[in-house]
């Protein structure tokens, strides 16, 4: 979506009302290009001031600047590559190749030892991955908690135990809040595993263990850049299967 990069960068500044506004805009992107602030406020059940504050949080000078951005971005139309299916197939193939290199013994041992498992996503899409991972990991009968922002993470760290395990999920591993997250975890000497795309990044460097997955970004016909997170889901599904295999064979 057109706003995803801005939303991810400023995620910690946004409240539930802001996310509702963002969802409406992403769903009605072309209509919003010509909407007055009063019209958008009416559609999102917000005040004009709330809309203005929302645009400021995303780094715009105001609503007019925001509308100009929408118009410019939607006009930068890039065609969907003809080899997008081939690229997607290669992404899946690469993911399984990377997954073969993971130390599942280490990860499943950590899962077994953990009092509580915490999942944190550095943006909206990553948060969705964390929520789905929570559903999957509940099958191992552990306490699984999704953290929604850095402030929540810091609050949890004040009462976490050394046995707790943290998964930090990120696309690039380089978002602005990464140093704050890793510093907080390291200060508490808390074990954490990073899950990022395959490239050198700050999060992976700081993690106790890093998992790499493949994520292919391409452009839709309307110019929207789309990053697939299916490889992240495959990783957590694989972890659960490896955990249960070890239980069945008596090696865990």
C-alpha positions, 0 to 999 in steps of 0.5 A: 500500500502507498502509505505502508512505508510511512506507517511503518516508520512512524508506527509508534506514534499512531493510535487506534484512530490513526490506524483506522484513518490509514486503513480507510485511505489505503482502501479508497486511495483514488477517492482520497486524492480529491477529498477535502479534509472535511470529507475524509473526517466524515468518512473516518468518523474523525475530526478535522484536527485528528486528520491534520494530526495524523498527516503530521505524524506521518511527516507531512506539513499538513493535509494539503501536503499529504494530498499532493503526496497521494497524487504524486505516488499514484501517478508513478505507475509501474507495471507488474513484471511479467516474471512475477510468478517465477519470482514468487516461486523462486522466493518460496524455493529460497525460503526452504533453502534458508530454512535448512540452515537453521539450528532447530535444535537450538530454537526448540530447546529455547521454546521448551525452556521459555516461561513466556514467548514474546513476539514483536513486529516492527511494522503493520505487516510484521505485526500481522506475522506476529499475530499469526505466529502466536496462533501457530505457537499456541499449539506447543502449549506455552504462554505466547504474547504479542507486543504492539509497540516499543513502550509495551516491550519495555514494560514487559522487560521490567518483569520478564525472566531470564527464561523468556524468549523474544522473537523480533520480526522485521523486513529490513532489520534497519527500521528507526526503532531497532536500536532502541529495541535491541538496546533494551533487550541487551540491557536486560540480557534477554535472549532474542531471535531476529527474523529478517530478510537475507542481508546484513542488518543491525537487528541480525547483528545484535540478536542472539540468533538470527533467522533469514527468510526470502521476501521478494518485493514487486510492484502492482499495476497501480504502482503499489509496492508489495512485499510478501511475508509468506516466508515468515509464516513458513518459518514459524510453521516449520518451527512448530513441526520441528518442535512436535517431531522432537516431542514424538521422538523423545529428543526434547 
